[in-house]
C-alpha cells in the first residue's frame, strides 16, 4: 500500500516503514503526527484518488528526530565591481517514519 501525502508544500510518495525527511514540523522526538492531506492511496485494485484529497484518509508517522541539513554556500560575485558576498544556509528538517496508512 502506498500513499501520496502533502506536507510543507511538497508531495511525498510513502509506504509503511519508510523514513523520510520533511520540512520542520516543530514537534518533539518519539511523538506521533498525522498527515491528513492524502492525495492518493494506491493498493492494487483498491486505489483511491482524491479531488483534491481522499476523504477520511490519513497517514500516521512517528517523529524520529529534528535537525538541520548540510550547509549550502551561496556565493555571489559581480565581475569588475569588486563586490562579492558569501552566505551559508542550513535547512531545518524533521525525520519521520511512516507507521500506518489509514484509508
VOVEX-723109 format. One line per field, with one value per atom (N, C-alpha, C): residue number from 1; x negated, y, z; residue in three letters; atom name. Coordinates in pm, 1 decimal. Example, Ala and Ser with C-alpha at 12.3 -4.5 7.8 and 13.67 -1.06 7.14 Angstrom:
2
mipa [1:1:1:2:2:2]
c1 [-1319.0:-1230.0:-1320.0:-1285.0:-1367.0:-1290.0]
c2 [-569.0:-450.0:-330.0:-225.0:-106.0:3.0]
c3 [780.0:780.0:780.0:708.0:714.0:787.0]
drenvex [ala:ala:ala:ser:ser:ser]
numi [N:CA:C:N:CA:C]
//
This chain:
103
mipa [1:1:1:2:2:2:3:3:3:4:4:4:5:5:5:6:6:6:7:7:7:8:8:8:9:9:9:10:10:10:11:11:11:12:12:12:13:13:13:14:14:14:15:15:15:16:16:16:17:17:17:18:18:18:19:19:19:20:20:20:21:21:21:22:22:22:23:23:23:24:24:24:25:25:25:26:26:26:27:27:27:28:28:28:29:29:29:30:30:30:31:31:31:32:32:32:33:33:33:34:34:34:35:35:35:36:36:36:37:37:37:38:38:38:39:39:39:40:40:40:41:41:41:42:42:42:43:43:43:44:44:44:45:45:45:46:46:46:47:47:47:48:48:48:49:49:49:50:50:50:51:51:51:52:52:52:53:53:53:54:54:54:55:55:55:56:56:56:57:57:57:58:58:58:59:59:59:60:60:60:61:61:61:62:62:62:63:63:63:64:64:64:65:65:65:66:66:66:67:67:67:68:68:68:69:69:69:70:70:70:71:71:71:72:72:72:73:73:73:74:74:74:75:75:75:76:76:76:77:77:77:78:78:78:79:79:79:80:80:80:81:81:81:82:82:82:83:83:83:84:84:84:85:85:85:86:86:86:87:87:87:88:88:88:89:89:89:90:90:90:91:91:91:92:92:92:93:93:93:94:94:94:95:95:95:96:96:96:97:97:97:98:98:98:99:99:99:100:100:100:101:101:101:102:102:102:103:103:103]
c1 [-84.4:0.0:-88.8:-59.3:-132.7:-36.0:-88.8:-7.8:-90.9:-23.3:-86.6:-33.6:-125.1:-85.0:-146.6:-88.2:-138.7:-173.3:-296.0:-336.8:-447.6:-440.5:-542.4:-546.6:-433.7:-429.3:-491.1:-524.5:-585.3:-502.5:-512.1:-441.3:-540.4:-498.7:-583.7:-507.0:-571.8:-516.8:-571.9:-484.8:-531.1:-466.7:-537.1:-486.6:-507.0:-443.9:-461.1:-605.1:-666.9:-805.0:-906.5:-865.0:-957.6:-1003.1:-1127.5:-1181.8:-1206.7:-1142.4:-1154.9:-1192.8:-1248.3:-1284.2:-1184.8:-1108.7:-1009.6:-1050.5:-981.7:-1006.6:-978.0:-1042.9:-1034.8:-889.4:-852.1:-716.1:-705.2:-816.6:-814.5:-757.5:-775.7:-730.9:-851.3:-836.9:-947.5:-960.8:-1075.7:-1100.8:-1009.9:-984.5:-901.7:-755.5:-708.4:-566.0:-507.9:-377.5:-308.6:-242.1:-262.9:-197.6:-107.0:-2.5:92.2:95.8:76.0:85.5:224.5:305.7:443.7:458.6:363.8:373.1:315.9:401.0:362.2:422.9:338.1:385.2:428.3:361.9:394.9:351.0:426.2:389.2:390.2:276.3:262.7:245.6:342.9:340.1:393.9:323.2:364.5:497.9:597.4:730.9:807.6:771.3:844.1:776.5:749.7:684.7:788.7:751.4:839.2:761.9:825.9:763.9:857.0:801.3:881.9:896.1:993.6:1013.4:1040.8:945.7:802.6:751.0:825.3:775.9:875.5:827.4:912.1:983.1:1115.9:1193.8:1172.2:1143.4:1127.3:993.4:903.0:772.2:671.3:577.0:470.3:350.0:235.6:111.9:52.6:24.5:-34.0:-183.5:-260.6:-406.2:-462.6:-578.3:-647.4:-767.1:-782.4:-893.6:-1018.0:-1122.0:-1247.2:-1339.9:-1357.3:-1440.5:-1419.7:-1467.1:-1470.6:-1615.2:-1647.9:-1785.3:-1796.7:-1921.2:-1949.3:-2027.7:-2001.2:-2072.8:-2212.8:-2289.4:-2424.3:-2420.3:-2528.1:-2533.8:-2545.1:-2467.9:-2474.6:-2539.3:-2643.5:-2713.1:-2657.0:-2609.9:-2557.8:-2662.7:-2723.3:-2831.9:-2788.6:-2786.0:-2752.1:-2877.1:-2901.9:-3020.5:-2981.0:-3020.9:-2990.4:-3122.1:-3146.8:-3275.2:-3292.0:-3415.2:-3456.4:-3396.5:-3331.3:-3270.0:-3336.2:-3431.3:-3495.6:-3389.8:-3292.6:-3183.1:-3157.8:-3156.9:-3121.9:-3064.9:-2981.3:-2923.8:-2910.7:-2932.8:-2921.7:-2821.8:-2725.0:-2626.8:-2610.2:-2579.0:-2553.0:-2410.0:-2356.1:-2219.1:-2209.6:-2144.2:-2115.9:-1965.9:-1902.4:-1757.6:-1717.0:-1625.8:-1579.7:-1486.0:-1490.2:-1406.4:-1356.1:-1258.8:-1209.4:-1215.7:-1278.5:-1290.8:-1176.6:-1091.0:-975.4:-976.1:-916.8:-898.9:-749.3:-708.5:-567.2:-524.7:-423.6:-376.4:-256.0:-154.5:-29.3:39.4:96.8:175.9:321.5:404.4:546.0:627.9:713.3:794.5:860.0]
c2 [-117.9:0.0:124.0:216.2:341.5:458.0:571.7:692.6:812.0:912.5:1039.0:1143.1:1201.3:1299.6:1435.3:1538.3:1674.7:1728.2:1778.1:1846.3:1944.0:2061.5:2162.0:2209.6:2199.4:2243.8:2146.1:2025.6:1924.6:1796.4:1716.4:1590.2:1475.5:1374.0:1259.1:1130.5:1037.7:905.0:813.1:761.4:687.2:549.1:457.5:324.9:306.4:206.4:179.8:136.2:195.4:164.1:258.9:345.0:439.9:544.7:589.6:700.2:815.4:928.9:1043.4:1167.9:1263.8:1392.8:1495.5:1559.6:1659.8:1794.8:1899.0:2030.8:2029.1:2116.3:2117.1:2126.3:2033.9:2029.6:2094.3:2104.2:2168.7:2081.5:1950.4:1860.0:1783.9:1729.5:1659.1:1516.9:1456.4:1319.6:1221.8:1107.3:999.0:1038.1:1132.9:1164.7:1120.4:1108.3:1064.9:1184.5:1197.6:1302.9:1238.0:1310.1:1259.9:1356.1:1302.1:1379.9:1356.3:1461.9:1449.9:1476.3:1545.7:1576.0:1459.6:1364.4:1247.3:1263.3:1271.2:1292.1:1162.5:1050.9:923.2:809.3:699.5:575.0:467.0:402.1:301.0:165.3:75.2:-59.1:-157.7:-169.8:-262.8:-223.4:-311.1:-284.7:-181.9:-164.6:-73.9:61.9:125.0:255.5:365.4:468.3:583.7:709.7:796.9:923.3:1036.1:1137.3:1246.7:1359.4:1444.3:1564.0:1680.4:1742.1:1718.4:1616.4:1589.3:1493.6:1379.2:1264.9:1149.2:1170.1:1161.9:1185.7:1072.5:1108.2:1011.1:940.6:974.9:908.8:989.3:917.1:982.1:888.8:946.3:870.7:906.3:804.6:826.4:799.1:886.1:873.6:903.5:845.3:867.0:957.1:1061.3:1155.3:1091.7:1079.2:1021.4:1128.6:1238.4:1348.0:1471.9:1583.1:1707.8:1750.1:1817.0:1860.9:1959.3:1980.5:2069.5:1993.7:2024.9:1958.0:2016.2:1963.2:2012.5:2156.3:2228.0:2368.9:2386.4:2479.7:2520.0:2657.4:2673.7:2801.2:2877.5:2999.6:3086.5:3194.3:3193.8:3285.6:3373.3:3503.3:3598.8:3676.9:3689.4:3758.1:3847.3:3973.2:4067.8:4110.7:4066.4:4098.2:4248.0:4293.1:4431.8:4531.1:4484.3:4574.3:4563.4:4470.7:4444.4:4418.9:4335.1:4306.3:4156.5:4101.5:3960.5:3940.9:3836.7:3805.9:3655.4:3608.0:3466.0:3450.4:3364.3:3333.1:3182.5:3134.4:2992.9:2972.4:2853.8:2823.2:2675.9:2646.6:2508.7:2496.3:2414.6:2399.1:2305.0:2346.6:2255.7:2149.0:2029.5:1920.1:1839.3:1754.4:1658.3:1520.5:1426.4:1289.7:1208.4:1150.6:1074.4:935.5:841.5:705.6:679.5:633.5:609.3:482.1:493.5:381.1:313.0:391.2:331.0:422.0:358.6:431.0:391.2:489.2:463.9:520.6:439.3:491.1:378.9]
c3 [0.0:0.0:0.0:-89.7:-99.8:-86.3:-47.8:-37.4:-81.4:-133.9:-169.9:-73.0:7.4:108.4:75.9:136.3:120.6:258.2:272.2:394.2:359.9:415.6:390.6:246.2:175.4:36.8:-61.4:-15.9:-102.3:-96.3:-201.7:-207.5:-189.2:-115.0:-86.0:-116.3:-186.8:-211.9:-103.4:-15.4:101.2:108.7:174.6:209.2:359.1:416.0:558.3:583.8:685.0:719.0:657.3:565.1:502.8:603.5:587.0:666.1:569.6:595.4:505.4:585.2:514.3:571.2:517.6:606.5:566.8:624.8:582.4:637.8:787.6:860.7:1007.5:1054.6:1144.6:1197.5:1334.6:1406.5:1537.1:1647.6:1640.1:1745.7:1799.8:1919.2:1983.3:1928.4:1952.4:1908.8:1983.7:1922.4:1977.4:1996.1:1918.0:1917.5:1783.7:1779.5:1657.9:1592.3:1461.8:1385.3:1282.0:1242.9:1144.9:1027.3:908.8:786.0:726.9:723.2:676.9:527.5:468.6:326.3:246.5:213.4:135.2:-3.9:-104.9:-241.8:-308.1:-275.4:-338.5:-248.1:-256.7:-191.1:-298.7:-318.5:-422.8:-355.3:-381.6:-323.4:-426.2:-537.3:-642.1:-702.5:-688.3:-744.0:-661.6:-534.4:-444.9:-434.9:-546.7:-546.7:-532.3:-456.0:-435.1:-469.4:-545.0:-582.6:-541.4:-477.9:-427.3:-525.7:-497.0:-577.3:-484.2:-420.0:-427.1:-325.9:-215.2:-116.1:-101.1:-52.0:-27.0:107.0:105.3:227.0:327.1:451.2:558.4:561.7:473.9:469.2:549.9:610.2:685.0:690.1:720.7:734.9:870.2:950.7:1082.3:1074.6:1138.0:1135.3:1273.5:1301.0:1427.6:1401.3:1482.2:1466.4:1526.8:1445.9:1494.3:1550.9:1476.1:1526.6:1440.5:1493.0:1417.3:1406.0:1298.4:1279.9:1166.5:1124.7:1013.4:907.5:781.5:673.3:659.9:566.1:545.3:494.0:518.4:482.0:331.3:280.9:140.5:137.5:56.9:46.1:-73.4:-46.6:-151.4:-175.6:-293.1:-325.6:-441.5:-419.1:-524.7:-559.8:-688.6:-736.7:-852.9:-843.6:-950.3:-1014.6:-1136.6:-1200.6:-1223.7:-1212.1:-1236.9:-1138.5:-1032.9:-934.9:-797.6:-782.7:-654.6:-546.7:-582.9:-491.9:-489.9:-372.4:-356.6:-217.3:-204.6:-74.3:-61.7:59.1:88.7:202.5:181.1:284.1:291.1:409.0:428.3:476.2:446.7:488.1:524.0:635.6:675.9:695.2:611.3:614.4:727.9:816.1:921.2:863.6:924.0:877.7:996.6:969.3:1065.7:1001.2:1068.7:1017.8:1077.0:990.0:1035.5:973.5:1046.4:996.1:982.5:864.8:837.3:910.0:995.4:1073.7:1008.8:971.1:926.2:825.3:721.9:623.1:643.3:675.4:702.7:587.1:529.4:420.4:351.4]
drenvex [unk:unk:unk:unk:unk:unk:unk:unk:unk:unk:unk:unk:unk:unk:unk:unk:unk:unk:unk:unk:unk:unk:unk:unk:unk:unk:unk:unk:unk:unk:unk:unk:unk:unk:unk:unk:unk:unk:unk:unk:unk:unk:unk:unk:unk:unk:unk:unk:unk:unk:unk:unk:unk:unk:unk:unk:unk:unk:unk:unk:unk:unk:unk:unk:unk:unk:unk:unk:unk:unk:unk:unk:unk:unk:unk:unk:unk:unk:unk:unk:unk:unk:unk:unk:unk:unk:unk:unk:unk:unk:unk:unk:unk:unk:unk:unk:unk:unk:unk:unk:unk:unk:unk:unk:unk:unk:unk:unk:unk:unk:unk:unk:unk:unk:unk:unk:unk:unk:unk:unk:unk:unk:unk:unk:unk:unk:unk:unk:unk:unk:unk:unk:unk:unk:unk:unk:unk:unk:unk:unk:unk:unk:unk:unk:unk:unk:unk:unk:unk:unk:unk:unk:unk:unk:unk:unk:unk:unk:unk:unk:unk:unk:unk:unk:unk:unk:unk:unk:unk:unk:unk:unk:unk:unk:unk:unk:unk:unk:unk:unk:unk:unk:unk:unk:unk:unk:unk:unk:unk:unk:unk:unk:unk:unk:unk:unk:unk:unk:unk:unk:unk:unk:unk:unk:unk:unk:unk:unk:unk:unk:unk:unk:unk:unk:unk:unk:unk:unk:unk:unk:unk:unk:unk:unk:unk:unk:unk:unk:unk:unk:unk:unk:unk:unk:unk:unk:unk:unk:unk:unk:unk:unk:unk:unk:unk:unk:unk:unk:unk:unk:unk:unk:unk:unk:unk:unk:unk:unk:unk:unk:unk:unk:unk:unk:unk:unk:unk:unk:unk:unk:unk:unk:unk:unk:unk:unk:unk:unk:unk:unk:unk:unk:unk:unk:unk:unk:unk:unk:unk:unk:unk:unk:unk:unk:unk:unk:unk:unk:unk:unk:unk:unk:unk:unk:unk:unk:unk:unk:unk]
numi [N:CA:C:N:CA:C:N:CA:C:N:CA:C:N:CA:C:N:CA:C:N:CA:C:N:CA:C:N:CA:C:N:CA:C:N:CA:C:N:CA:C:N:CA:C:N:CA:C:N:CA:C:N:CA:C:N:CA:C:N:CA:C:N:CA:C:N:CA:C:N:CA:C:N:CA:C:N:CA:C:N:CA:C:N:CA:C:N:CA:C:N:CA:C:N:CA:C:N:CA:C:N:CA:C:N:CA:C:N:CA:C:N:CA:C:N:CA:C:N:CA:C:N:CA:C:N:CA:C:N:CA:C:N:CA:C:N:CA:C:N:CA:C:N:CA:C:N:CA:C:N:CA:C:N:CA:C:N:CA:C:N:CA:C:N:CA:C:N:CA:C:N:CA:C:N:CA:C:N:CA:C:N:CA:C:N:CA:C:N:CA:C:N:CA:C:N:CA:C:N:CA:C:N:CA:C:N:CA:C:N:CA:C:N:CA:C:N:CA:C:N:CA:C:N:CA:C:N:CA:C:N:CA:C:N:CA:C:N:CA:C:N:CA:C:N:CA:C:N:CA:C:N:CA:C:N:CA:C:N:CA:C:N:CA:C:N:CA:C:N:CA:C:N:CA:C:N:CA:C:N:CA:C:N:CA:C:N:CA:C:N:CA:C:N:CA:C:N:CA:C:N:CA:C:N:CA:C:N:CA:C:N:CA:C:N:CA:C:N:CA:C:N:CA:C:N:CA:C:N:CA:C:N:CA:C:N:CA:C:N:CA:C:N:CA:C:N:CA:C:N:CA:C:N:CA:C:N:CA:C]
//
